């Protein structure tokens, strides 16, 4: 009977509610559930706040470098009913907690180094802060483990169930609360966790956590009488030995001394995190609320997900800790147990950004004002949803305006206020369009992805703007994700000639967008045409490699650019025989690199290549962003005869090869598989200007990749420069490319083929390792993929 009373009262507390929740942002970031590949099961942040880890339902465990927005480790692990993941204090392992078991996964190898099962359900866990320990709470026991020795240190046993336990951030202590009952005193117990010695019993305070900023203070509950009830729970910030002292943060179920029957979305808070003068509280995955440490009550709260992804609570509910400090002002929170993680700012008292993850390295960082960074597929899955209307805006529609490399570092450390995105104002002028006809036959508008058949290779597609015709400055058509045409509409319509192909099978995928003059785009309109005509001829490889390490101005000379280009060409030619019927190679080195010479080579390839072919452009040399005075800034590949990388834009526009010119050429080359690889480094003499322009260069290349539907790999991300090492005999970027093409990049299927996405993933993870080893500082390449995956080479084992 005693156990029944305890359980009923605890359930009542878990289902308690309050009116004091405030409505927050008018818009919320959401994702397309049907497009999601795997659910997020866990999120954690390292103790030094430099790394975050995410575990997905397909078993992918990925580690994200928060400062560079790059996944530096990805492992595939076996999983069960995962409840939470946590970095160990030494950041060498991830603790994976399941319903009745837990394990440690080594972050260097991905191997499991410790596995244990428990007799009862695991209720919660916590990680030591002053030592490398962790606690597993199961039924009436707390098991203290040493993560270094992988051994059980102490077992603390009580005569009641334990819902929560918390490590002290200052000493080797742990605070434990037994389950509470309606008619008995509530208390917490403090132990020395290495020995299991009971230090003291704190009467009155329960279900609390240490204040991680202020020693000698806890955030927890204490009951007190009010006008309308004998006793109600009150959240307090106080010394544990004197809970009546300190500050009253929140009264559960009572407002202005009166009982309130209206409910908010959170309930009885069980985990807490202090940040500045705020206390963030959560329970399960119902969202979170924030309280003023000075006693002003609840100052912020979320609302339940539009798709109601929050989880219900009961006595078997695992109590996760879904919040981690990113800085002294920012907190990363997984509010709803889904794939969107919120970044809360205490100083702004608002959610200022989001981190979205999905399988296969899909990642997006999104700011409250609409700016975003991340992978192409992630931007296609995400949209802004208005709370008070049905308005939805896909992130990809605002790419040209809002794509912002390096956004996460800014969100973590920036202090400037971030305004909320204005959906209605932003999208009111965007045109709408439809695919009107294919080969003269009208296309149905009732299907999201209409499908037709054709045996005619040479075909035509007509687009029509249906709304805001006057604002449509350009209509674009993509075929198998590659741009095949763009034009200004005439009276709201445009015709495009296309050639159907079997490059990716019988189905030819088309999509079209209408764009405004300032870069906003309409929602994609899609069409699938099943081609039933003659199959394509076997594919050819067209390979153009450019290497410049000798410049007219000798201070810009490089060491290994021509060696890099030669090695890449040789590796591609060797591996191409297993994929392509023929290889046509054009080689340009040093003084032969002129703007006119490269343009002539590209035009020659454009006249020969067909849809089924592959075109690869490789460049090793200097790359630079113009300053953008009288002309819009652009990214340039620098030929041999350029004497100034900075300060003379006219010289660049007249003699260098621009990203916009490459974009125009990419559209005219029929090959639907195109790869552009830029091992473009900055001169050490020009480093003073690099930081200011790095993000602009990265943004220019990303826009180019997206606007053409092609693959781009860059040696260095924003505010970095590519590096060369004598010990490698190559630049570090090309060295990693060569490793990958030789077989190191082969994925889990190990089919002896290297695809472009496998190569990109390899380079993005390998280059930081190599540069860290040889230079002591990681270099982070950038990859932008806006097309279908396809094989590049076959390698010998």
Secondary structure, 3 states (H helix, E strand, C coil): CHHHHHHHHHHHHHCCCCCCCCCCCCEEEEECHHHCCCCEEEEEECCCCCEEEEEECCCEEEEEECCCCEEEEEEECCCCCEEEEEECCCCCEEEEEECCEEEEEECCCCCEEEEEECCCCEEEEEECCCCCEEEEEECCEEEEEECCCCEEEEEEECCCCEEEEEECCCCCEEEEEECCCCCCCCEEEEEECCCCEEEEEEECCEEEEECCCCCCCEEEEEEEEECCEEEEEEEEEECCCCCCCCEEEEECCEECCEECCCCCCCCCCCEEEEECCEEEEECCCCCEEEEECCCCCEEEECCCCCCCCCCCCCCCCCCCCCEEECCCCEEEECCCCCCEEEEEECCCCEEEEEEEEEHHHEEEEEECCCCEEECHHHHHHEEEEECCCCCEEEHHHHHHHHECCCHHHHHHHCCCCCCCCCHHHHHCCCCEEEEEEECCEECCCCCCEEEEEECCCEEEEEEEEEECHHHCCEEEEEECCEEEEEECCECCEEEEEEECCCCCCCEEEEEEEEECCCCCECCCEEEEEEECCCCCCCCEEEEEEEECCCCCCHHHCCCCHHHHHHHHHHHHHHHHCCCCCEEEEEEEEHHHCCHHHHHHHHHHHHHHCCCCCEEEEEEEEEEEECCCCCCCCCEEECCCCCCCCCCCHHHHHHHCEEHHHHHHHHHHCCCCEEEEEEEEECCHHHHHHHHHHHHHHHHHHHHHHHHHCCEEEECCCCCCCCCEECCCCEEHHHHHHHHHHHHHCCCCCCCCEEEHHHHHHHHHHHHHHHHHHHHCCCCCCEEEECCCCCEEEECCC
